[in-house]
Each structure stands twice: as structure tokens, then as C-alpha cells.
Amino acid sequence: MIHKVMEARMVEHKLRRPVRNQTELNISCLDDLIPDDHRARQVWRYVDRLDLSPLLEGARSFIGGMGAPTTDPKIMLSLWLFAVLDGVGSARELERLTNRDSAYRWICGGVSVNYHSLSSFRTMAGPFLDGLLTKSVAALVSAGIAQLDCVAVDSLRVRAHAGKSSFRTKERLLELQRLIKARVAELKAEIEADPASCTRRQQARREQAAQEREARLAAALLAADEIEAARAAEDAGQSRKTPKKRNKVRVSTTDPEARRMVLGNGGVAPAYSLQVKTDPKSATVIGISVSNNGSDRGQLMPALEEVAERYGTSPQQILADAGYDGRADIEKVEALGVQTYVPLPEKVSGQEVKAKDGPGVRAWKSRMQTEGAQSVYAQRMGTELPHAQMRNHGLQQFPVRGLDKVKSIALLFAVASNLLMHSQALIQNV
């Protein structure tokens, strides 16, 4: 009998099993959670050197006064920069990471944050990020890392936070507006007839929801009028006898500023167009703007104006792909003494210098047919690196609605991309 029991025990595997009710004493600090060369420390060192006083202009809590203390903007900015570099774009996910991930806990340093404050900070930090992009690029130029004599322009189309099914024709928008106004009047009548039917809080929530819906519909109707006016101006400028056949104007009721665009994968979806200006030699993003125009034609001159406004200088050369070959735009750029490097049309007839071409277009066509122009234009490949970095770090779809909020996120990605490329130089020179 004893022999059989011993044989049975020998068959059973010897395993290390979890013991969760044993008391342990762990002595550690947050500074021991991540190594000295961790990216979170680099982000903090960079942010720690910045003047963040503009981000405290709306704060109402002061030492010696009433009210809870405001979260240090260094924490908020560091969290978002590190989150972008870590591929995190959701404010709710970022809040969860601050409770369970060592790097995010280290940045917080024991300060609790919630998704609402994180989202609000990212939205309101747009103007500061715009200035930070200019300041950081200027520091890189002073250090001899970036240059402004040659600028590459390219577009990056990113899906909007609106569904395809949210687009409505102008007729349907007017019908929806009529229905929502009737619903608002119906709610008021119900409350007046029976005040005890709902609490004041319920009444306020219903009225607020109806008013927000009505405001979105009004914004969508305004956007529809703008699209119709733009189409009419385009037809008038091209002197067409009969207007160009187009589909009916459709606008999103959830994000009226979004437009349906052809994306990089060939699909069509609600999106925004990011115009990214890059120093092709150092792969530094020197400027970024956001529009809801799906065409790249006419964007060369605004790119030069942005560079001049940010840095007080004008580049000698501008590089762009074939989508930027608008004749009027090239004529303006060449008139400023800036050499344009844009591929010629594939058709031979479009490559030939014609009598109706202005001096700028003639100079562009003649230049692009030389061997030297091809070697200069080859530098445009340097713009693909920051584009790929922004895509790989989560710039696939905007989690917000509206041009202003979208631009805040685009600027955040631009600053993070430059920090990823030139972290040591920025920490030392900003």
C-alpha cells in the first residue's frame, strides 16, 4: 500500500504555484521604475526646458488663494508627447496607462489625471504647439541641423471622426432642421403642461441635446452653402458655358467641416488634408497646416507664406509632387524668385512651352527638363520619413471633430516627430 502511494506521488508534477495571500514588503520609488535612458526621461527633459507659462493663462488657482491646485502643464504635455511616440491617441487609454504603466506613472509622479482634462488640454494647447514647432525648428536651424533654403511640401490625408452615413444633402438637412425645431417646441410644451413630468436636470439635458443637434445642423447647412459657392466660383473662373456635372452637395451632420476625399489606399472617406512642410535633408517638419480641400493645387504659395511667417525667410527651392502643378500657383511662386521643382504632366503636350504660358511656368517647364532638376527633385524622398513616422505612431484617424481641434493634434504629431528625430539637439538648444 505504501509503495503504491509513493508511485502515485512520483507521477504528479512538481510545480511552482502562485501564492497571493503572502505579505511582502516592497520599498521602491517611481524613479527606480524606468532606466536612465528611457524615452520618457528624454521627453521630460525636453519639456522641462520649455516656457509653459502660456498654458497657465486660464488657471485660476494661486498660492494663498481658494481652489484646488492645477495640474502642472509639464505633466500634461509630457504625457501627450510620450503617448504619441508610444502610439497612443485615446485620452481614455492614456488615463488607464497612467495607473498601470511604469513610464506613464513616472511622468505623473503621483499626480492623478483623468481623460477629460487630458482631452481638454490637447484641444486648447494648439496655439502653444504652433509656437513650439516654430521655436524648435529655429533652434535646429541655429544648431546647423535643419535648413530652410529648400522646402518640400506634401499632403497627408487622415480620416475624420465622422461616418460615411452621416453625410446628408442640403434638402435633407433643411428637413432635419425643421424636425428638430419642432421637437424643441414640443419639449417646451410638454414641460409647461406638466412641470412634474421630469426634474430640472432632466429638462436641462433634453434641451441641451436638442440645441446641440440644432447647432450641428446649422453648421452643416452653412458648410453646404460654402461648398456650393466654391463650385460656382470654380466654374466662373474656368469660363465654362455649362457647369461641370457634379454629385449633389453632401455634408456630415456630426463633423460639418470634414470632406469626402480620396485616401492613400484609393478609398473615399471623410477626411482632412494635412499640408506638411519638411526640410528634406534633415527630415525635420518645419510647418504644418490643415484644410478640408481634397486637392493639392494652389498649396505652394500658402506653404511659402507659412515658412515666411514662421521664420521670416523664404526658401530658394520648393519641391512637391505632381498634384501641385497648378499653373497660377507656380507663376506666383516663380515671381518671388523661388525655383519650383514639380514633375511635368505625363502628356507631351503639357510639357511643351506654349505662348499662353507666363514667364514663371516657362521657367518651370524648362528647368524640369534638365538633368540637374531630377537630382534636386530626388531630395523630396526625405519627406517620406516624417510621414511614415506619424502614420506608424497612430495618425490614422482623428479622434476629434473640427479644423481647430484637428490642427492641435496635427501639431502634436509634428512636434513629436521632430523630437524623435533630434531629441538630443532639441534638449540642448531649445
C-alpha angles and dihedrals in degrees: 000000000000089000092055093050091052091050091051092051091049090056092055113090121243107234138177105236129192119262111194102168096065116110116235134184114222119181114189143124132223091253089066094056098080132036123254094254096049116135091236089064091050091052091049093049090052095048092043090064094053128096102239097174092114088063090058097055092101096044114114101185116099134174109270092019137096126275139057118294119266119244110257109258088221088069094048096046093044091050093053095044091049091044091054091049088048093051096250117137104159120094091209092052090047090054090052091050092053087063101045111020119082096217094051091043089052091053092049092048093203095317113128120223132184132212094249094058091043092052093045092050093051090051098047095042093073098102091045092050089049091056092042091056090053093046095048094048091048088054091051091049091051089050090053094244100109129037134203101198092091122037127186119205124199137156128237116195115206127187116255126230092256132096126235090240092060092073115104135180120248091254091054091047091055090050092049090048091053091049095049092049089052090049092052091052090047092053092051091049092050092051093047091049094048113015091178093059092092140006123258090255092053090047092051092049093051094048092046092051091050093047092049090050090049091049092051091051091049090051090049092052090049090051090050090054090050092052092049091049091049091051091050092050091050092051091048092050092052093048094229117177091211122030117254113264109250138165119260117282111264126186132186116248092206098046110016093181094059119096134200108255140172107256129211092265092057095254126123119232142141106286149145127237119232115203104207120194114200141180097232095203097057098023089235119155104229099173143006135186135176129221139163093226111115094202125081095204113113094024099107096078094047088051091056091046091053093050091048092048094048101042106015093238139092125226122239094222135030124196127198140151128258094280091072096061097115107149097215091048093050090048091057093046094049090048088063091056094254115137112230120215108189123140116259120243115277092238114086091224090062092052096054120095108247132198092244092055116106123231092264095053090046092052090048094050093047092047096050091056092063126091092234091060092058092055091049093047090051088071088072088082087078088074092066093071099064089040091054091046093053091047093047092049094057109281094138102111133006114242091205137062131234135041096268095052092042091053091053090058092044090053090049090055092047093052091045092050092053090046090052092051099041107019098142094046092048094048090052100041109031 
